Amino acid sequence: MTPKTESSILRGVIKQAKSIVVVPLVAGAMCSTTLLSNGQYIFAIECTLASGIATIILVTTIYVADRILDIKS
């Protein structure tokens, strides 16, 4: 594969990743809602925290990869 082909493939992957970037946050919210309804408040906070951190890491990774590809092109 040429670098140009690899770059276009990576751009496609990043574009798809941008559309699912909030999935961990939504999953954490659903999990937390269930835990809150059962009265497990500490676990709900932990679930929300973990999903928030996962979302931040995912957003940051996608942003950095997008910037790297912009610099190379």
C-alpha positions in Angstrom: 0.0 0.0 0.0 1.1 3.5 -0.7 1.2 6.1 2.0 -1.6 8.0 0.2 -3.8 4.9 0.4 -3.0 4.3 4.0 -3.8 7.9 4.8 -7.2 7.7 3.1 -8.0 4.4 5.0 -7.0 6.1 8.3 -9.2 9.0 7.5 -12.1 6.7 6.9 -11.5 4.9 10.2 -11.4 8.3 12.0 -14.6 9.4 10.4 -16.3 6.3 11.5 -14.9 6.6 15.0 -16.2 10.2 15.3 -19.7 8.9 14.8 -19.5 6.5 17.7 -17.4 8.6 20.1 -20.3 9.0 22.6 -21.1 5.3 22.9 -19.2 4.8 26.2 -20.9 7.8 27.7 -24.4 6.5 26.7 -23.6 3.0 28.0 -22.4 4.5 31.3 -25.5 6.5 31.6 -27.7 3.5 31.0 -25.7 1.5 33.5 -25.9 4.3 36.1 -29.6 4.6 35.7 -30.1 1.0 36.5 -27.7 1.2 39.5 -29.5 4.3 40.8 -32.9 2.7 40.6 -31.5 -0.2 42.7 -30.0 2.2 45.3 -26.4 1.4 44.5 -25.2 5.0 44.5 -21.5 4.4 44.8 -21.5 2.0 41.9 -23.5 4.4 39.8 -20.9 7.1 40.5 -18.1 4.7 39.6 -19.8 3.7 36.4 -20.4 7.3 35.4 -16.8 8.2 36.1 -15.4 5.2 34.1 -17.6 6.0 31.1 -16.7 9.6 31.2 -13.0 8.8 31.3 -13.3 6.3 28.4 -15.2 9.0 26.4 -12.5 11.6 27.1 -9.7 9.2 26.1 -11.6 8.2 22.9 -12.2 11.9 21.9 -8.6 12.8 22.6 -7.2 9.9 20.6 -9.4 10.7 17.6 -8.5 14.4 17.8 -4.8 13.7 17.9 -5.0 11.2 15.1 -7.0 13.6 13.0 -4.4 16.4 13.7 -1.5 14.1 12.7 -3.1 13.2 9.4 -3.8 16.9 8.7 -0.1 17.7 9.4 1.1 14.9 7.1 -1.1 16.0 4.2 
